[in-house]
């Protein structure tokens, strides 16, 4: 039977919209999806950017009024790739119109806003683009943890370091304004680290945090650090900064457990470090695994073993998984509950940083 057609509307034309457009174009080449994706309309404020995006990615139409777009009867899917402050109004309107909703992370600018969005979006299929869950090395780490290869977790350490705040040309964008972003490094970077931690190590029970702004007069955090206690008894540390000079996009985690260790760095995203502490002491050592197959997550979707994939593939796999579960009427991670859980931690971080106390979740 011919695949069912889904007409897509994308709201936004920035860098993340480029990643989404590429995923829409490429997903059918790597995943057996029962849908034909029709890039119907791209919507934004700048007509020149709209026309460039439409020409490059094959969007059939351009529009400047997102309200009119999400209400169109010929649109099945609304993809939200705009500043954080617009996530809620677009998502709620799209959900009320009965559309499938795809939304960038973080879900919202506040916990109450995220909960309102989730209530509205539960009536329709939805996806939140926590794409780093789909990195094969991260998915393989999850498999090893679920198989008991790490044992009881003792420590979870995470960093997300980049140097964008040190670039004056970038520091004037919407990500550096509370009115449009909600938070700074916390929402932009820390949210990814939190989602990875909740995915790999389970819920956080309590935390204490500090936030710091290096640029005078800026109303969002440039760096956020926190200590956490997880529900499984482990302890964690997190650091997220836009002033990690020397680090372009260094997202890491390290997990130390009774039976082993896992360590990952996004800057070498096809590799995962693993130590098996059950080996004889004279044979123990860190293995640097190239997670490109065989028998690794998504190795059958992409290239032969040893042939690396890149950043763009994380969006392709996220979309491919979602469309597969959509056809089967099954949930897909990260779902709304996962996105709200991240927002709940971000809310606790903000409250703790303001009061300098431990906050329970």
Secondary structure, DSSP 4 states (H G I P E B T S, - for coil): -PPEEEEEEEE--SHHHHHHHHHHHHHHHHS--SEEEEEEEEE-S-HHHHHHHHHHHT-SEEES-HHHHHT-TT--EEEE-S-GGGHHHHHHHHHHTT-EEEEPSSS-SSHHHHHHHHHHHTTS-EEE--GGGGSHHHHHHHHHHHTTSS-SEEEEEEEEE--GGG-TTTTTSGGG-HHHHSSSHIIIIIHHHHHHHHHHH--EEEEEEEEE--STT--S-SEEEEEEEETTS-EEEEEEES--TT-SSEEEEEEEESSEEEEEEGGGTTEEEEEETTS-GGG---EEEE-SSSSSTTTTTS-STT----HHHHHHHHHHHHHHHHHTT---SS-HHHHHHHHHHHHHHHHHHHHTS-EE-
